Structures are given as C-alpha cells and as structure tokens.
Amino acid sequence: QVQLVESGGGAVQAGGSLRLSCDASGSIFLINVMAWYRQPPGKQREIIATLTNGGYTHYRDSVKGRFTISRNSAKNTTYLQMNTLAPEDTAVYYCNAKSVLTNTEYWGKGTQVTVSS
C-alpha cells in the first residue's frame, strides 16, 4: 500500500504562485509514475502533469509553461509548482501514484486551490 498526503493549497490572486507537495509513504518502491490531477467545481477530474521514474514529464496543454512537476526522491515528495495562476485553475488538486507492477493507483485526499480575479 501507498499513502499520499497533499499540502500547499490555498487562496491566491490571479498571477500568483503556489507550490503543492505530495508526501508518499508505504510501499514506495512499487511506484512508477507520479501525477497531479485536478477537479474544477462542477467538472470531471482531469490529469494535468505526470512524472515517470525515468524523469519523463508530460503536461496538460492548459498548464504548459506555467506548472512544473518535480520530485525529491530523498524525501519521497512530489511537487507541483504553479505559476501565473488564473481563476480557471481553481480546483481540488489530487496527487496520484501508479504502479505498473501491481496495476494499481493510489490517491491522496486532495487540496483546494482557489484563484481569485
């Protein structure tokens, strides 16, 4: 099992920045991919950034150039640096971990990000 805990959410004005953190614990050796998802109010959850163990990253078009996913392996923490935030970035942000070996994915409980205009 893998446990994920997000932190760093909050309220910010448009143009501001936030850094989300995802602390992982448990059977971390199983994880192949870390990802961040978000769920805007009244909408479905969407993937916004992924990071593989090999260092490959991928971003949703709407966040490219503004958001950066990274990891501190020594701390078992994955980050999402969010710059130039806009009201449409308002959402609950979720950390996700995927294990190819066990075909399992794990979720954190989410952290709220609110961007005001």
Order of alpha helices (4+ residues) and beta strands (2+ residues): beta-beta-beta-beta-beta-beta-beta-beta-beta-beta-beta
